[in-house]
Amino acid sequence: MAPSKKGKSKANLAESTSSPASVNNKFPSCLRFIPPASVAINIHAKPGSKQASITDFSDEALGVQIDAPAKEGEANAALLDYISSVIGVKKRQVSIGSGSKSRDKVVIVEEVTLQIVFDALDKVCKCH
């Protein structure tokens, strides 16, 4: 009896995980929806460039050049400012979820949908 229970629970797990994947399959995996109304963006930051721009929009991460040095949080502040201006939201709606001392970060944008974030980033991406 125990093996059949494991099989049933795995089947239920597969069914429950397949439905959210079908919603997100048209977006790169670097963008994730966080209920109730936030989006997480995996970002690979490149501080110290001449101007802020998006250099790469792949499944792994969004590549962003930052026009501030990587010291005393200047690049993080510039990154949040740039992302908020690109997406068109207030600065208070954008925060760093993890990676504040790393080039690989997760930025959280509140009160937006995946479609809004994807459209805004795709519009300004220089990587096409």
KAGIQUI-V288132 format. One record per backbone hydrogen bond with DSSP energy under -1.0 kcal/mol. CO is the residue of the C=O (numbers start at 1). NH is the residue of the N-H. E is the energy in kcal/mol with one decimal. If there is no record, write none. Layout:
# KAGIQUI-V288132
((CO	NH	E) (CO	NH	E))
This chain:
# KAGIQUI-V288132
((1	5	-1.5) (2	6	-1.8) (3	7	-2.0) (4	8	-2.2) (5	9	-2.5) (6	10	-2.2) (7	11	-2.0) (8	12	-2.4) (9	13	-2.2) (10	14	-2.4) (11	15	-2.0) (12	16	-2.2) (13	17	-2.0) (14	18	-1.2) (17	21	-1.0) (18	22	-1.4) (20	24	-1.7) (24	27	-1.7) (28	31	-1.8) (30	42	-2.5) (32	40	-3.1) (34	38	-2.3) (37	111	-1.4) (37	112	-1.4) (38	34	-3.3) (39	109	-2.9) (40	32	-2.5) (41	107	-2.6) (42	62	-2.8) (43	105	-3.1) (44	64	-2.1) (46	66	-2.4) (53	65	-3.1) (54	126	-1.5) (56	63	-2.8) (61	58	-1.7) (62	44	-2.4) (63	55	-2.5) (63	56	-1.3) (64	46	-2.5) (65	53	-1.5) (66	49	-2.4) (68	48	-1.8) (69	71	-1.7) (71	74	-2.1) (73	77	-2.2) (74	78	-2.4) (75	79	-2.6) (76	80	-2.5) (77	81	-2.2) (78	82	-2.6) (79	83	-2.9) (80	84	-2.2) (81	85	-1.9) (82	86	-2.4) (83	87	-2.5) (84	88	-1.7) (84	89	-2.0) (90	93	-1.6) (91	94	-1.6) (93	110	-2.9) (95	108	-3.1) (98	106	-2.4) (99	102	-1.6) (103	45	-3.4) (105	43	-3.1) (106	97	-3.1) (106	98	-1.3) (107	41	-2.7) (108	95	-2.3) (109	39	-2.6) (113	117	-2.0) (114	118	-2.9) (115	119	-2.6) (116	120	-2.2) (117	121	-2.5) (118	122	-2.7) (119	123	-1.8) (120	124	-1.2))
